[in-house]
Amino acid sequence: MKSLEELMAIRDKTRVKMTVREDNSEVTRVVVGMATCGIAAGARPVLNAFVDEVEKRKLSNVTISQTGCIGMCQYEPIVEVMEPGKDKVTYIKMTADKVARVVADHLVNGNPVMEYTVASIEK
């Protein structure tokens, strides 16, 4: 990013692609930590990759949003996936390269990519 205008263009592009729904009972939520720690660790390309991949696959039951600090700064970038009726899955040390697999395996087929999750460090 080289200018404020470029940042604003990215924001506007992402804002158009992000939707907020009144009834979230059947929607999978993908939340990317975008506090200072997350941005410094590379969360912006991760957010953009999720937006692009979900749009490319036309997943209408998935919303993508950003949040502040999730509280585990050493594991940034962090992405939380919340599916109705299931436990939250927290992905850590995410990269844009990992996003396609998370979308394909988890969001499309319902199988979390466990080696990318916080559960993988608890062993």
C-alpha positions as CSV (number, residue, x, y, z in Angstrom):
1,M,0.0,0.0,0.0
2,K,1.5,3.3,-1.0
3,S,-1.3,5.8,-0.4
4,L,-4.4,6.6,1.6
5,E,-6.4,6.4,-1.6
6,E,-5.2,2.8,-2.2
7,L,-6.2,1.9,1.3
8,M,-9.6,3.5,0.8
9,A,-10.1,1.7,-2.5
10,I,-9.4,-1.7,-0.7
11,R,-11.8,-0.7,2.0
12,D,-14.6,0.2,-0.4
13,K,-14.0,-3.0,-2.5
14,T,-14.2,-5.1,0.7
15,R,-17.2,-3.3,2.1
16,V,-19.2,-4.0,-1.1
17,K,-18.4,-7.7,-0.8
18,M,-19.2,-7.9,2.9
19,T,-22.9,-8.3,3.8
20,V,-24.6,-8.0,7.0
21,R,-27.8,-10.0,7.4
22,E,-30.7,-9.5,9.7
23,D,-31.2,-13.3,10.3
24,N,-27.9,-15.0,10.9
25,S,-29.4,-18.3,12.1
26,E,-28.3,-20.2,9.0
27,V,-25.2,-18.3,8.1
28,T,-21.6,-19.3,8.7
29,R,-19.6,-16.3,10.0
30,V,-15.9,-15.9,9.2
31,V,-14.3,-13.2,11.5
32,V,-10.8,-12.0,10.8
33,G,-8.8,-10.3,13.7
34,M,-7.9,-6.9,12.3
35,A,-6.4,-5.1,15.3
36,T,-2.9,-3.6,15.1
37,C,-1.4,-7.0,15.9
38,G,-3.3,-8.8,13.3
39,I,-2.7,-6.2,10.6
40,A,1.1,-6.2,11.4
41,A,1.1,-10.0,11.1
42,G,-0.6,-10.0,7.7
43,A,-4.4,-10.2,8.4
44,R,-5.3,-7.8,5.5
45,P,-4.2,-10.2,2.7
46,V,-6.0,-13.0,4.7
47,L,-9.2,-11.0,4.8
48,N,-9.0,-10.1,1.1
49,A,-8.3,-13.8,0.2
50,F,-11.4,-14.9,2.2
51,V,-13.6,-12.3,0.5
52,D,-12.3,-13.3,-3.0
53,E,-12.6,-17.0,-2.4
54,V,-16.1,-16.9,-1.0
55,E,-17.2,-14.6,-3.8
56,K,-15.5,-16.9,-6.4
57,R,-17.4,-19.9,-5.1
58,K,-20.6,-17.9,-4.7
59,L,-21.1,-19.0,-1.1
60,S,-24.2,-17.0,-0.2
61,N,-24.5,-18.6,3.3
62,V,-21.1,-17.2,4.5
63,T,-20.5,-13.7,5.8
64,I,-17.0,-12.3,6.3
65,S,-16.3,-9.6,8.8
66,Q,-13.5,-8.1,10.8
67,T,-13.0,-7.6,14.5
68,G,-10.5,-6.1,16.9
69,C,-8.1,-8.0,19.0
70,I,-9.0,-11.6,19.7
71,G,-6.5,-11.8,22.5
72,M,-3.9,-14.2,21.3
73,C,-1.5,-11.8,19.5
74,Q,1.3,-14.3,19.3
75,Y,-0.9,-16.5,17.0
76,E,-2.0,-13.7,14.5
77,P,-3.4,-13.6,12.0
78,I,-6.4,-15.3,13.6
79,V,-9.6,-16.3,11.9
80,E,-12.7,-17.5,13.7
81,V,-15.3,-19.6,11.9
82,M,-18.7,-19.8,13.6
83,E,-21.2,-22.2,12.1
84,P,-24.8,-22.5,13.4
85,G,-25.1,-25.3,15.9
86,K,-21.4,-26.1,16.0
87,D,-18.4,-25.1,18.1
88,K,-16.4,-22.1,17.0
89,V,-13.1,-23.0,15.2
90,T,-10.2,-20.7,15.6
91,Y,-7.5,-20.7,12.9
92,I,-4.1,-19.3,13.8
93,K,-1.1,-18.1,11.9
94,M,-3.3,-17.8,8.8
95,T,-1.9,-16.8,5.5
96,A,-3.6,-16.0,2.2
97,D,-2.2,-19.2,0.8
98,K,-4.1,-21.3,3.5
99,V,-7.4,-19.6,2.8
100,A,-8.4,-21.7,-0.3
101,R,-8.0,-24.9,1.7
102,V,-10.0,-23.6,4.6
103,V,-12.8,-22.5,2.3
104,A,-12.8,-25.8,0.4
105,D,-12.5,-28.2,3.3
106,H,-14.3,-26.3,6.1
107,L,-16.8,-23.9,4.6
108,V,-17.8,-26.0,1.6
109,N,-17.4,-29.6,3.0
110,G,-17.7,-29.0,6.7
111,N,-14.3,-30.4,7.7
112,P,-12.2,-28.0,9.7
113,V,-8.5,-28.0,8.8
114,M,-7.3,-29.0,12.2
115,E,-3.5,-28.5,11.7
116,Y,-4.3,-24.7,11.2
117,T,-6.3,-24.4,14.4
118,V,-5.5,-23.4,17.9
119,A,-6.2,-27.0,18.9
120,S,-3.1,-28.0,17.1
121,I,-0.9,-26.2,19.6
122,E,-2.7,-27.6,22.7
123,K,-1.2,-31.0,22.1
